[in-house]
Amino acid sequence: MTRALVLFAHGARAASWAAPFERLRDAAQARLPDCRVTLAFLELMEPRLPATVDALVQEGVDDISVVPVFLGQGGHLLRDLPELAAAIRAQYPHLRLQVAGAIGEDPGVQAAMTEYCVRSLG
Amino acid sequence: MTRALVLFAHGARAASWAAPFERLRDAAQARLPDCRVTLAFLELMEPRLPATVDALVQEGVDDISVVPVFLGQGGHLLRDLPELAAAIRAQYPHLRLQVAGAIGEDPGVQAAMTEYCVRSLG
């Protein structure tokens, strides 16, 4: 089994927007040396999710975990991502594709965000 | 001095999107009993930032910290929020208004997101 972790983010026009996502990718890759960790975007930035999956499958990956790096679960996670995942599963029926919940819903992330809010008050 | 912490988020069409932001507001409020903690949105959801500040000033608040609950710093934080803050400062010259960096750039939040990514791989 060859695994990959895809950090799925929205994308933006400003290149600077991607910086924390790139740091997250690098930090996760350092913790997961046996797993390919990569970023993919919904819109405005490249690579997009389908092209990312195509490339991973070409590399021999057969197990992909997608983590939505979104704070809340709006239309992008309730509709767009399920549609993308369904198309990928139809194209690659032997690929194992798991989709996690929004990173912003995680209790650990919530706790860290709360700490930041408290500290921001000075 | 009467202080408020405003958690500034993007907004979305799906009401479910706001759930983690509401939990964050409640958790921060529990940690900051002497400070008014409230949510404000850039678009698609109410209340917007200017109306939120108007209401806080009416209540006697004279010191507001804004925490952008955004993962990255794109156009919304590089242009939209500074414009909103400039208009607020022009309208209320005696109000102290501080704007923090994007919550997703915080090292503690980054560490928690990294943990979530590692755990998501199972």
gemmi code that builds the backbone of each chain (N, CA, C; Angstrom):
import gemmi

chains = {
    "A": [
        ("MET", (0.837, -1.192, 0.000), (0.000, 0.000, 0.000), (0.876, 1.248, 0.000)),
        ("THR", (0.542, 2.163, -0.859), (1.271, 3.424, -0.934), (0.282, 4.538, -0.643)),
        ("ARG", (0.569, 5.287, 0.404), (-0.408, 6.235, 0.915), (-0.036, 7.674, 0.613)),
        ("ALA", (-1.070, 8.491, 0.549), (-0.870, 9.937, 0.403), (-1.872, 10.663, 1.283)),
        ("LEU", (-1.450, 11.813, 1.764), (-2.311, 12.721, 2.514), (-2.431, 13.990, 1.685)),
        ("VAL", (-3.662, 14.332, 1.319), (-3.891, 15.533, 0.513), (-4.569, 16.579, 1.392)),
        ("LEU", (-3.913, 17.705, 1.555), (-4.488, 18.828, 2.301), (-5.250, 19.678, 1.294)),
        ("PHE", (-6.562, 19.674, 1.435), (-7.444, 20.304, 0.452), (-7.873, 21.682, 0.962)),
        ("ALA", (-7.479, 22.726, 0.242), (-7.746, 24.093, 0.689), (-8.512, 24.855, -0.388)),
        ("HIS", (-9.038, 26.003, -0.023), (-9.901, 26.741, -0.947), (-9.142, 27.329, -2.124)),
        ("GLY", (-8.020, 28.002, -1.854), (-7.334, 28.769, -2.889), (-7.717, 30.235, -2.809)),
        ("ALA", (-6.841, 31.117, -3.307), (-7.108, 32.558, -3.278), (-6.288, 33.217, -4.378)),
        ("ARG", (-6.610, 34.475, -4.672), (-5.857, 35.184, -5.703), (-4.461, 35.573, -5.216)),
        ("ALA", (-4.336, 35.927, -3.933), (-3.047, 36.379, -3.393), (-2.155, 35.174, -3.073)),
        ("ALA", (-0.979, 35.143, -3.676), (-0.065, 34.013, -3.448), (0.289, 33.880, -1.967)),
        ("SER", (0.353, 35.009, -1.256), (0.694, 34.994, 0.171), (-0.282, 34.174, 0.995)),
        ("TRP", (-1.502, 34.018, 0.487), (-2.530, 33.272, 1.210), (-2.090, 31.831, 1.473)),
        ("ALA", (-1.327, 31.267, 0.559), (-0.990, 29.841, 0.661), (0.072, 29.544, 1.709)),
        ("ALA", (0.757, 30.557, 2.235), (1.910, 30.321, 3.114), (1.586, 29.400, 4.303)),
        ("PRO", (0.522, 29.637, 5.087), (0.280, 28.743, 6.224), (-0.081, 27.318, 5.794)),
        ("PHE", (-0.663, 27.175, 4.618), (-0.999, 25.843, 4.116), (0.285, 25.101, 3.720)),
        ("GLU", (1.227, 25.840, 3.161), (2.509, 25.226, 2.792), (3.283, 24.820, 4.048)),
        ("ARG", (3.216, 25.660, 5.097), (3.885, 25.281, 6.355), (3.222, 24.051, 6.963)),
        ("LEU", (1.899, 23.994, 6.887), (1.175, 22.825, 7.407), (1.572, 21.564, 6.639)),
        ("ARG", (1.645, 21.681, 5.331), (2.069, 20.535, 4.513), (3.468, 20.071, 4.920)),
        ("ASP", (4.391, 21.007, 5.077), (5.769, 20.643, 5.427), (5.832, 20.012, 6.816)),
        ("ALA", (5.044, 20.543, 7.766), (5.051, 19.996, 9.124), (4.460, 18.590, 9.140)),
        ("ALA", (3.375, 18.379, 8.386), (2.760, 17.040, 8.328), (3.713, 16.064, 7.626)),
        ("GLN", (4.379, 16.526, 6.563), (5.320, 15.649, 5.847), (6.465, 15.210, 6.763)),
        ("ALA", (6.931, 16.129, 7.608), (8.019, 15.789, 8.535), (7.573, 14.723, 9.537)),
        ("ARG", (6.297, 14.738, 9.902), (5.764, 13.754, 10.851), (5.415, 12.429, 10.175)),
        ("LEU", (5.265, 12.458, 8.847), (4.794, 11.268, 8.100), (5.768, 10.942, 6.967)),
        ("PRO", (6.985, 10.495, 7.333), (8.001, 10.311, 6.283), (7.647, 9.226, 5.265)),
        ("ASP", (6.744, 8.293, 5.627), (6.415, 7.202, 4.703), (5.169, 7.500, 3.870)),
        ("CYS", (4.680, 8.714, 3.959), (3.443, 9.081, 3.275), (3.730, 10.310, 2.421)),
        ("ARG", (3.160, 10.345, 1.234), (3.302, 11.532, 0.386), (2.283, 12.554, 0.867)),
        ("VAL", (2.743, 13.747, 1.244), (1.846, 14.806, 1.714), (1.855, 15.935, 0.691)),
        ("THR", (0.666, 16.333, 0.257), (0.601, 17.341, -0.805), (-0.609, 18.250, -0.617)),
        ("LEU", (-0.529, 19.431, -1.195), (-1.638, 20.392, -1.173), (-2.438, 20.281, -2.459)),
        ("ALA", (-3.753, 20.499, -2.353), (-4.584, 20.636, -3.558), (-5.645, 21.690, -3.258)),
        ("PHE", (-6.064, 22.412, -4.298), (-6.978, 23.540, -4.110), (-8.302, 23.322, -4.827)),
        ("LEU", (-9.330, 23.963, -4.287), (-10.656, 23.911, -4.919), (-10.711, 24.844, -6.120)),
        ("GLU", (-10.190, 26.052, -5.959), (-10.268, 27.041, -7.033), (-9.191, 28.107, -6.845)),
        ("LEU", (-8.944, 28.869, -7.892), (-8.042, 30.028, -7.896), (-6.557, 29.678, -7.823)),
        ("MET", (-6.208, 28.531, -7.265), (-4.797, 28.121, -7.193), (-4.645, 26.708, -7.765)),
        ("GLU", (-3.427, 26.416, -8.181), (-3.096, 25.085, -8.679), (-2.150, 24.405, -7.712)),
        ("PRO", (-2.137, 23.050, -7.664), (-2.965, 22.130, -8.458), (-4.344, 21.944, -7.861)),
        ("ARG", (-5.309, 21.591, -8.688), (-6.648, 21.245, -8.225), (-6.669, 19.780, -7.760)),
        ("LEU", (-7.721, 19.411, -7.080), (-7.798, 18.053, -6.509), (-7.760, 16.945, -7.574)),
        ("PRO", (-8.553, 17.028, -8.661), (-8.507, 15.915, -9.630), (-7.113, 15.705, -10.227)),
        ("ALA", (-6.435, 16.798, -10.586), (-5.091, 16.665, -11.166), (-4.111, 16.096, -10.149)),
        ("THR", (-4.293, 16.478, -8.881), (-3.422, 15.962, -7.815), (-3.596, 14.453, -7.676)),
        ("VAL", (-4.859, 14.006, -7.688), (-5.126, 12.570, -7.562), (-4.579, 11.826, -8.776)),
        ("ASP", (-4.789, 12.380, -9.971), (-4.248, 11.732, -11.177), (-2.740, 11.505, -11.023)),
        ("ALA", (-2.035, 12.528, -10.569), (-0.579, 12.434, -10.440), (-0.188, 11.403, -9.383)),
        ("LEU", (-0.924, 11.373, -8.254), (-0.607, 10.421, -7.191), (-0.832, 8.988, -7.669)),
        ("VAL", (-1.924, 8.758, -8.392), (-2.209, 7.409, -8.905), (-1.115, 6.993, -9.889)),
        ("GLN", (-0.675, 7.925, -10.719), (0.428, 7.641, -11.659), (1.690, 7.238, -10.907)),
        ("GLU", (1.873, 7.812, -9.723), (3.055, 7.489, -8.912), (2.897, 6.169, -8.174)),
        ("GLY", (1.706, 5.544, -8.257), (1.494, 4.260, -7.593), (0.747, 4.347, -6.273)),
        ("VAL", (0.265, 5.518, -5.907), (-0.502, 5.666, -4.662), (-1.854, 4.969, -4.823)),
        ("ASP", (-2.242, 4.163, -3.802), (-3.544, 3.489, -3.868), (-4.414, 3.771, -2.644)),
        ("ASP", (-3.981, 4.706, -1.790), (-4.725, 5.026, -0.565), (-4.511, 6.508, -0.271)),
        ("ILE", (-5.583, 7.278, -0.411), (-5.482, 8.735, -0.244), (-6.427, 9.194, 0.861)),
        ("SER", (-5.882, 9.951, 1.809), (-6.701, 10.614, 2.825), (-6.730, 12.108, 2.497)),
        ("VAL", (-7.920, 12.641, 2.399), (-8.090, 14.067, 2.123), (-8.507, 14.764, 3.415)),
        ("VAL", (-7.739, 15.771, 3.807), (-8.098, 16.590, 4.971), (-8.508, 17.977, 4.476)),
        ("PRO", (-9.774, 18.345, 4.653), (-10.209, 19.683, 4.249), (-9.661, 20.744, 5.213)),
        ("VAL", (-8.764, 21.583, 4.708), (-8.205, 22.651, 5.535), (-9.119, 23.871, 5.377)),
        ("PHE", (-10.292, 23.705, 5.951), (-11.347, 24.715, 5.965), (-11.764, 24.891, 7.414)),
        ("LEU", (-12.180, 26.096, 7.787), (-12.624, 26.311, 9.163), (-14.027, 25.767, 9.379)),
        ("GLY", (-14.943, 26.020, 8.454), (-16.320, 25.573, 8.615), (-16.754, 24.708, 7.448)),
        ("GLN", (-17.878, 24.037, 7.633), (-18.401, 23.162, 6.583), (-19.539, 23.891, 5.862)),
        ("GLY", (-19.194, 24.625, 4.833), (-20.202, 25.292, 4.017), (-20.383, 24.523, 2.717)),
        ("GLY", (-20.869, 25.225, 1.702), (-21.163, 24.580, 0.423), (-19.961, 23.877, -0.195)),
        ("HIS", (-18.756, 24.395, 0.028), (-17.579, 23.760, -0.577), (-17.358, 22.358, -0.031)),
        ("LEU", (-17.639, 22.156, 1.253), (-17.445, 20.812, 1.828), (-18.716, 19.981, 1.791)),
        ("LEU", (-19.874, 20.640, 1.782), (-21.141, 19.895, 1.767), (-21.500, 19.437, 0.351)),
        ("ARG", (-21.062, 20.172, -0.669), (-21.437, 19.812, -2.051), (-20.224, 19.620, -2.958)),
        ("ASP", (-19.329, 20.645, -3.029), (-18.246, 20.579, -4.021), (-17.310, 19.395, -3.769)),
        ("LEU", (-16.857, 19.226, -2.534), (-15.899, 18.148, -2.251), (-16.533, 16.758, -2.425)),
        ("PRO", (-17.765, 16.514, -1.934), (-18.375, 15.208, -2.211), (-18.502, 14.912, -3.705)),
        ("GLU", (-18.810, 15.943, -4.510), (-18.910, 15.723, -5.964), (-17.550, 15.356, -6.553)),
        ("LEU", (-16.518, 16.065, -6.109), (-15.164, 15.751, -6.579), (-14.765, 14.337, -6.165)),
        ("ALA", (-15.088, 13.968, -4.922), (-14.720, 12.636, -4.426), (-15.473, 11.554, -5.190)),
        ("ALA", (-16.759, 11.795, -5.496), (-17.539, 10.802, -6.246), (-16.948, 10.603, -7.637)),
        ("ALA", (-16.533, 11.692, -8.281), (-15.940, 11.572, -9.618), (-14.619, 10.815, -9.566)),
        ("ILE", (-13.831, 11.061, -8.524), (-12.543, 10.356, -8.379), (-12.788, 8.865, -8.151)),
        ("ARG", (-13.759, 8.548, -7.297), (-14.055, 7.121, -7.020), (-14.559, 6.410, -8.276)),
        ("ALA", (-15.333, 7.134, -9.097), (-15.830, 6.519, -10.333), (-14.678, 6.278, -11.309)),
        ("GLN", (-13.710, 7.209, -11.309), (-12.586, 7.084, -12.239), (-11.583, 6.029, -11.778)),
        ("TYR", (-11.415, 5.930, -10.453), (-10.416, 4.992, -9.893), (-11.087, 4.089, -8.871)),
        ("PRO", (-11.831, 3.073, -9.333), (-12.603, 2.245, -8.386), (-11.727, 1.465, -7.401)),
        ("HIS", (-10.471, 1.239, -7.708), (-9.619, 0.477, -6.792), (-8.850, 1.358, -5.816)),
        ("LEU", (-8.993, 2.650, -5.964), (-8.322, 3.588, -5.059), (-9.109, 3.689, -3.756)),
        ("ARG", (-8.416, 3.676, -2.624), (-9.072, 3.939, -1.336), (-8.995, 5.447, -1.096)),
        ("LEU", (-10.153, 6.073, -0.967), (-10.203, 7.537, -0.806), (-11.037, 7.866, 0.426)),
        ("GLN", (-10.391, 8.412, 1.431), (-11.105, 8.816, 2.648), (-11.110, 10.333, 2.737)),
        ("VAL", (-12.212, 10.886, 3.230), (-12.323, 12.335, 3.402), (-12.614, 12.632, 4.873)),
        ("ALA", (-11.760, 13.399, 5.503), (-11.930, 13.763, 6.923), (-12.884, 14.955, 7.053)),
        ("GLY", (-13.220, 15.298, 8.273), (-14.040, 16.495, 8.522), (-13.187, 17.758, 8.452)),
        ("ALA", (-13.842, 18.893, 8.409), (-13.147, 20.182, 8.337), (-12.195, 20.339, 9.516)),
        ("ILE", (-10.990, 20.794, 9.228), (-9.955, 20.927, 10.257), (-10.406, 21.883, 11.369)),
        ("GLY", (-11.209, 22.881, 11.020), (-11.655, 23.869, 12.005), (-12.650, 23.326, 13.016)),
        ("GLU", (-13.210, 22.144, 12.736), (-14.164, 21.522, 13.661), (-13.450, 20.658, 14.697)),
        ("ASP", (-12.168, 20.403, 14.518), (-11.423, 19.530, 15.433), (-11.278, 20.179, 16.811)),
        ("PRO", (-11.566, 19.442, 17.893), (-11.470, 20.047, 19.227), (-10.075, 20.584, 19.554)),
        ("GLY", (-9.030, 19.920, 19.088), (-7.672, 20.407, 19.342), (-7.404, 21.726, 18.629)),
        ("VAL", (-7.877, 21.833, 17.401), (-7.718, 23.080, 16.646), (-8.566, 24.171, 17.289)),
        ("GLN", (-9.772, 23.811, 17.716), (-10.637, 24.786, 18.402), (-9.950, 25.320, 19.670)),
        ("ALA", (-9.330, 24.414, 20.433), (-8.660, 24.833, 21.678), (-7.502, 25.781, 21.368)),
        ("ALA", (-6.732, 25.474, 20.329), (-5.593, 26.340, 19.964), (-6.092, 27.699, 19.469)),
        ("MET", (-7.207, 27.712, 18.740), (-7.758, 28.987, 18.279), (-8.263, 29.815, 19.463)),
        ("THR", (-8.844, 29.134, 20.449), (-9.311, 29.844, 21.648), (-8.131, 30.503, 22.357)),
        ("GLU", (-7.022, 29.757, 22.493), (-5.818, 30.321, 23.126), (-5.339, 31.563, 22.381)),
        ("TYR", (-5.356, 31.497, 21.056), (-4.905, 32.644, 20.254), (-5.798, 33.854, 20.506)),
        ("CYS", (-7.116, 33.608, 20.585), (-8.054, 34.717, 20.840), (-7.767, 35.355, 22.200)),
        ("VAL", (-7.571, 34.521, 23.213), (-7.320, 35.034, 24.563), (-6.024, 35.838, 24.581)),
        ("ARG", (-4.969, 35.299, 23.925), (-3.680, 36.002, 23.904), (-3.759, 37.304, 23.111)),
        ("SER", (-4.602, 37.329, 22.088), (-4.697, 38.533, 21.245), (-5.220, 39.728, 22.016)),
        ("LEU", (-5.924, 39.456, 23.103), (-6.482, 40.551, 23.898), (-5.386, 41.260, 24.687)),
        ("GLY", (-4.254, 40.572, 24.855), (-3.082, 41.204, 25.479), (-3.184, 41.271, 26.988)),
    ],
    "B": [
        ("MET", (-12.184, 51.473, 31.158), (-12.079, 50.901, 29.813), (-13.022, 49.701, 29.699)),
        ("THR", (-13.779, 49.675, 28.608), (-14.682, 48.553, 28.370), (-14.247, 47.893, 27.073)),
        ("ARG", (-13.898, 46.615, 27.177), (-13.253, 45.943, 26.058), (-14.165, 44.943, 25.360)),
        ("ALA", (-13.874, 44.750, 24.098), (-14.578, 43.717, 23.331), (-13.577, 42.995, 22.431)),
        ("LEU", (-13.871, 41.724, 22.218), (-13.107, 40.901, 21.284), (-14.065, 40.520, 20.161)),
        ("VAL", (-13.711, 40.904, 18.944), (-14.568, 40.592, 17.800), (-13.876, 39.525, 16.954)),
        ("LEU", (-14.517, 38.375, 16.806), (-13.999, 37.308, 15.951), (-14.565, 37.551, 14.563)),
        ("PHE", (-13.681, 37.916, 13.652), (-14.089, 38.336, 12.302), (-13.913, 37.161, 11.340)),
        ("ALA", (-15.034, 36.702, 10.775), (-15.001, 35.529, 9.893), (-15.588, 35.876, 8.531)),
        ("HIS", (-15.372, 34.995, 7.566), (-15.791, 35.298, 6.199), (-17.296, 35.332, 6.020)),
        ("GLY", (-17.990, 34.303, 6.518), (-19.418, 34.145, 6.226), (-19.606, 33.167, 5.086)),
        ("ALA", (-20.796, 32.531, 5.038), (-21.098, 31.542, 3.997), (-22.604, 31.461, 3.850)),
        ("ARG", (-23.060, 30.838, 2.761), (-24.504, 30.687, 2.560), (-25.096, 29.643, 3.496)),
        ("ALA", (-24.342, 28.578, 3.791), (-24.864, 27.492, 4.634), (-24.759, 27.882, 6.108)),
        ("ALA", (-25.910, 27.885, 6.812), (-25.920, 28.262, 8.233), (-24.999, 27.356, 9.046)),
        ("SER", (-24.873, 26.081, 8.636), (-24.039, 25.109, 9.359), (-22.579, 25.548, 9.404)),
        ("TRP", (-22.179, 26.363, 8.450), (-20.783, 26.806, 8.369), (-20.365, 27.552, 9.626)),
        ("ALA", (-21.316, 28.262, 10.249), (-20.956, 29.114, 11.384), (-20.721, 28.349, 12.680)),
        ("ALA", (-21.091, 27.076, 12.738), (-21.042, 26.333, 14.006), (-19.682, 26.399, 14.710)),
        ("PRO", (-18.556, 26.116, 14.032), (-17.282, 26.163, 14.767), (-16.903, 27.575, 15.216)),
        ("PHE", (-17.381, 28.586, 14.492), (-17.092, 29.966, 14.891), (-17.899, 30.324, 16.143)),
        ("GLU", (-19.127, 29.801, 16.213), (-19.952, 30.045, 17.408), (-19.351, 29.322, 18.617)),
        ("ARG", (-18.827, 28.112, 18.395), (-18.182, 27.398, 19.507), (-16.932, 28.147, 19.967)),
        ("LEU", (-16.188, 28.680, 19.013), (-14.987, 29.448, 19.348), (-15.359, 30.695, 20.148)),
        ("ARG", (-16.393, 31.394, 19.704), (-16.867, 32.573, 20.447), (-17.245, 32.200, 21.880)),
        ("ASP", (-17.992, 31.110, 22.048), (-18.433, 30.707, 23.387), (-17.244, 30.311, 24.265)),
        ("ALA", (-16.265, 29.625, 23.664), (-15.087, 29.195, 24.438), (-14.252, 30.408, 24.850)),
        ("ALA", (-14.104, 31.369, 23.947), (-13.339, 32.582, 24.279), (-14.086, 33.403, 25.331)),
        ("GLN", (-15.406, 33.497, 25.193), (-16.192, 34.253, 26.175), (-16.060, 33.641, 27.578)),
        ("ALA", (-16.034, 32.307, 27.643), (-15.898, 31.630, 28.940), (-14.546, 31.935, 29.582)),
        ("ARG", (-13.528, 32.154, 28.743), (-12.181, 32.463, 29.245), (-12.022, 33.947, 29.577)),
        ("LEU", (-12.907, 34.774, 29.034), (-12.773, 36.232, 29.167), (-14.077, 36.826, 29.705)),
        ("PRO", (-14.400, 36.538, 30.974), (-15.704, 36.969, 31.493), (-15.875, 38.495, 31.552)),
        ("ASP", (-14.756, 39.241, 31.592), (-14.864, 40.700, 31.704), (-14.837, 41.398, 30.345)),
        ("CYS", (-14.866, 40.630, 29.278), (-14.771, 41.183, 27.929), (-15.983, 40.696, 27.133)),
        ("ARG", (-16.501, 41.590, 26.315), (-17.609, 41.192, 25.438), (-17.000, 40.489, 24.238)),
        ("VAL", (-17.392, 39.242, 23.965), (-16.869, 38.495, 22.821), (-17.997, 38.291, 21.822)),
        ("THR", (-17.743, 38.651, 20.569), (-18.815, 38.573, 19.575), (-18.256, 38.204, 18.205)),
        ("LEU", (-19.113, 37.665, 17.367), (-18.753, 37.320, 15.993), (-19.183, 38.434, 15.054)),
        ("ALA", (-18.408, 38.649, 13.986), (-18.829, 39.550, 12.912), (-18.332, 38.950, 11.597)),
        ("PHE", (-19.084, 39.202, 10.528), (-18.777, 38.571, 9.254), (-18.440, 39.596, 8.176)),
        ("LEU", (-17.646, 39.138, 7.197), (-17.306, 39.997, 6.059), (-18.456, 40.064, 5.069)),
        ("GLU", (-19.051, 38.909, 4.769), (-20.124, 38.866, 3.774), (-20.978, 37.619, 3.979)),
        ("LEU", (-22.135, 37.617, 3.381), (-23.062, 36.474, 3.345), (-23.775, 36.194, 4.670)),
        ("MET", (-23.201, 36.579, 5.791), (-23.841, 36.375, 7.094), (-23.887, 37.688, 7.870)),
        ("GLU", (-24.820, 37.748, 8.807), (-24.952, 38.911, 9.692), (-24.558, 38.501, 11.104)),
        ("PRO", (-24.106, 39.460, 11.939), (-23.879, 40.871, 11.641), (-22.543, 41.096, 10.937)),
        ("ARG", (-22.469, 42.200, 10.160), (-21.222, 42.601, 9.522), (-20.375, 43.392, 10.543)),
        ("LEU", (-19.117, 43.594, 10.208), (-18.212, 44.269, 11.150), (-18.652, 45.700, 11.501)),
        ("PRO", (-19.007, 46.556, 10.518), (-19.370, 47.939, 10.900), (-20.564, 47.983, 11.856)),
        ("ALA", (-21.599, 47.179, 11.595), (-22.781, 47.178, 12.470), (-22.423, 46.645, 13.856)),
        ("THR", (-21.515, 45.677, 13.899), (-21.083, 45.120, 15.188), (-20.366, 46.190, 16.010)),
        ("VAL", (-19.474, 46.934, 15.350), (-18.742, 47.990, 16.056), (-19.705, 49.087, 16.511)),
        ("ASP", (-20.644, 49.470, 15.651), (-21.639, 50.484, 16.038), (-22.339, 50.055, 17.334)),
        ("ALA", (-22.775, 48.810, 17.372), (-23.515, 48.320, 18.541), (-22.624, 48.305, 19.783)),
        ("LEU", (-21.370, 47.899, 19.624), (-20.460, 47.845, 20.776), (-20.195, 49.253, 21.313)),
        ("VAL", (-19.978, 50.210, 20.417), (-19.737, 51.598, 20.852), (-20.977, 52.122, 21.587)),
        ("GLN", (-22.161, 51.814, 21.073), (-23.416, 52.210, 21.748), (-23.476, 51.659, 23.171)),
        ("GLU", (-22.910, 50.445, 23.327), (-22.913, 49.795, 24.647), (-21.836, 50.369, 25.574)),
        ("GLY", (-20.972, 51.253, 25.046), (-19.944, 51.865, 25.874), (-18.558, 51.250, 25.712)),
        ("VAL", (-18.407, 50.358, 24.773), (-17.089, 49.754, 24.533), (-16.162, 50.809, 23.918)),
        ("ASP", (-14.911, 50.880, 24.437), (-13.962, 51.847, 23.876), (-12.637, 51.199, 23.461)),
        ("ASP", (-12.597, 49.870, 23.488), (-11.357, 49.152, 23.145), (-11.772, 47.826, 22.499)),
        ("ILE", (-11.484, 47.712, 21.204), (-11.913, 46.514, 20.464), (-10.694, 45.820, 19.859)),
        ("SER", (-10.579, 44.520, 20.111), (-9.567, 43.696, 19.438), (-10.288, 42.821, 18.416)),
        ("VAL", (-9.820, 42.885, 17.183), (-10.405, 42.071, 16.111), (-9.450, 40.913, 15.809)),
        ("VAL", (-9.950, 39.689, 15.900), (-9.160, 38.518, 15.521), (-9.741, 37.950, 14.231)),
        ("PRO", (-8.980, 37.988, 13.144), (-9.466, 37.411, 11.893), (-9.429, 35.878, 11.966)),
        ("VAL", (-10.610, 35.286, 11.953), (-10.697, 33.817, 11.990), (-10.674, 33.330, 10.537)),
        ("PHE", (-9.497, 33.489, 9.960), (-9.203, 33.096, 8.581), (-7.942, 32.236, 8.640)),
        ("LEU", (-7.833, 31.269, 7.729), (-6.635, 30.431, 7.712), (-5.455, 31.162, 7.082)),
        ("GLY", (-5.686, 31.841, 5.966), (-4.596, 32.525, 5.273), (-4.900, 33.997, 5.103)),
        ("GLN", (-3.874, 34.754, 4.749), (-4.037, 36.190, 4.548), (-4.136, 36.474, 3.050)),
        ("GLY", (-5.340, 36.440, 2.527), (-5.559, 36.781, 1.131), (-6.140, 38.176, 1.039)),
        ("GLY", (-6.840, 38.448, -0.053), (-7.382, 39.781, -0.296), (-8.306, 40.269, 0.807)),
        ("HIS", (-9.026, 39.348, 1.446), (-9.958, 39.784, 2.491), (-9.225, 40.409, 3.672)),
        ("LEU", (-8.049, 39.876, 4.001), (-7.302, 40.441, 5.131), (-6.290, 41.491, 4.686)),
        ("LEU", (-5.844, 41.398, 3.437), (-4.847, 42.359, 2.954), (-5.506, 43.669, 2.514)),
        ("ARG", (-6.749, 43.607, 2.057), (-7.421, 44.820, 1.558), (-8.740, 45.103, 2.279)),
        ("ASP", (-9.667, 44.118, 2.294), (-11.022, 44.396, 2.808), (-10.997, 44.791, 4.284)),
        ("LEU", (-10.303, 44.012, 5.100), (-10.312, 44.311, 6.538), (-9.602, 45.635, 6.862)),
        ("PRO", (-8.431, 45.928, 6.263), (-7.823, 47.250, 6.523), (-8.744, 48.406, 6.119)),
        ("GLU", (-9.485, 48.238, 5.016), (-10.424, 49.306, 4.608), (-11.542, 49.469, 5.633)),
        ("LEU", (-12.066, 48.348, 6.113), (-13.116, 48.408, 7.142), (-12.572, 49.066, 8.410)),
        ("ALA", (-11.352, 48.681, 8.792), (-10.757, 49.239, 10.019), (-10.509, 50.733, 9.868)),
        ("ALA", (-10.066, 51.164, 8.684), (-9.812, 52.594, 8.459), (-11.113, 53.392, 8.560)),
        ("ALA", (-12.190, 52.853, 8.017), (-13.479, 53.546, 8.085), (-13.969, 53.626, 9.531)),
        ("ILE", (-13.769, 52.558, 10.292), (-14.184, 52.554, 11.709), (-13.377, 53.582, 12.499)),
        ("ARG", (-12.062, 53.629, 12.243), (-11.206, 54.591, 12.981), (-11.580, 56.032, 12.629)),
        ("ALA", (-11.978, 56.252, 11.365), (-12.384, 57.607, 10.960), (-13.696, 57.986, 11.647)),
        ("GLN", (-14.580, 56.999, 11.787), (-15.897, 57.273, 12.394), (-15.801, 57.432, 13.910)),
        ("TYR", (-14.909, 56.666, 14.515), (-14.785, 56.665, 15.987), (-13.331, 56.939, 16.380)),
        ("PRO", (-12.881, 58.200, 16.292), (-11.459, 58.490, 16.528), (-10.992, 58.176, 17.954)),
        ("HIS", (-11.897, 58.100, 18.912), (-11.477, 57.826, 20.286), (-11.516, 56.338, 20.640)),
        ("LEU", (-11.968, 55.525, 19.699), (-12.020, 54.073, 19.922), (-10.626, 53.479, 19.704)),
        ("ARG", (-10.202, 52.594, 20.605), (-8.960, 51.853, 20.376), (-9.333, 50.590, 19.609)),
        ("LEU", (-8.771, 50.427, 18.414), (-9.111, 49.282, 17.554), (-7.817, 48.576, 17.152)),
        ("GLN", (-7.650, 47.355, 17.625), (-6.473, 46.571, 17.255), (-6.904, 45.414, 16.369)),
        ("VAL", (-6.070, 45.094, 15.377), (-6.371, 43.971, 14.482), (-5.221, 42.971, 14.558)),
        ("ALA", (-5.523, 41.743, 14.933), (-4.508, 40.682, 15.040), (-4.240, 40.062, 13.664)),
        ("GLY", (-3.267, 39.185, 13.606), (-2.995, 38.431, 12.380), (-3.975, 37.278, 12.218)),
        ("ALA", (-4.003, 36.690, 11.035), (-4.898, 35.558, 10.757), (-4.654, 34.425, 11.746)),
        ("ILE", (-5.732, 33.866, 12.257), (-5.637, 32.807, 13.268), (-4.867, 31.590, 12.731)),
        ("GLY", (-4.983, 31.343, 11.422), (-4.326, 30.175, 10.828), (-2.814, 30.306, 10.744)),
        ("GLU", (-2.286, 31.517, 10.949), (-0.837, 31.731, 10.926), (-0.215, 31.511, 12.304)),
        ("ASP", (-1.026, 31.387, 13.340), (-0.510, 31.220, 14.703), (0.196, 29.871, 14.859)),
        ("PRO", (1.402, 29.839, 15.442), (2.124, 28.565, 15.583), (1.352, 27.512, 16.385)),
        ("GLY", (0.602, 27.936, 17.403), (-0.181, 26.973, 18.183), (-1.302, 26.357, 17.361)),
        ("VAL", (-1.949, 27.175, 16.556), (-3.014, 26.667, 15.678), (-2.401, 25.761, 14.607)),
        ("GLN", (-1.238, 26.167, 14.089), (-0.546, 25.331, 13.096), (-0.203, 23.959, 13.689)),
        ("ALA", (0.266, 23.951, 14.932), (0.640, 22.672, 15.564), (-0.586, 21.787, 15.734)),
        ("ALA", (-1.705, 22.378, 16.151), (-2.938, 21.593, 16.338), (-3.448, 21.065, 14.993)),
        ("MET", (-3.319, 21.874, 13.946), (-3.750, 21.404, 12.618), (-2.862, 20.259, 12.144)),
        ("THR", (-1.561, 20.357, 12.444), (-0.649, 19.276, 12.059), (-1.049, 17.969, 12.759)),
        ("GLU", (-1.371, 18.061, 14.060), (-1.809, 16.866, 14.799), (-3.047, 16.255, 14.158)),
        ("TYR", (-3.984, 17.107, 13.764), (-5.218, 16.607, 13.144), (-4.894, 15.878, 11.837)),
        ("CYS", (-3.992, 16.441, 11.058), (-3.607, 15.788, 9.791), (-2.994, 14.421, 10.045)),
        ("VAL", (-2.100, 14.351, 11.031), (-1.435, 13.076, 11.326), (-2.466, 12.058, 11.803)),
        ("ARG", (-3.370, 12.484, 12.685), (-4.404, 11.552, 13.194), (-5.369, 11.108, 12.094)),
        ("SER", (-5.624, 12.007, 11.133), (-6.586, 11.673, 10.077), (-6.092, 10.515, 9.225)),
        ("LEU", (-4.800, 10.290, 9.219), (-4.257, 9.202, 8.411), (-4.566, 7.850, 9.039)),
        ("GLY", (-4.915, 7.845, 10.324), (-5.352, 6.614, 10.997), (-4.199, 5.702, 11.366)),
    ],
}
model = gemmi.Model(1)
for chain_id, residues in chains.items():
    chain = gemmi.Chain(chain_id)
    for i, (resn, *xyz) in enumerate(residues, 1):
        res = gemmi.Residue()
        res.name, res.seqid = resn, gemmi.SeqId(i, " ")
        for name, pos in zip(("N", "CA", "C"), xyz):
            atom = gemmi.Atom()
            atom.name, atom.element = name, gemmi.Element(name[0])
            atom.pos, atom.b_iso = gemmi.Position(*pos), 0.0
            res.add_atom(atom)
        chain.add_residue(res)
    model.add_chain(chain)
structure = gemmi.Structure()
structure.add_model(model)
structure.setup_entities()
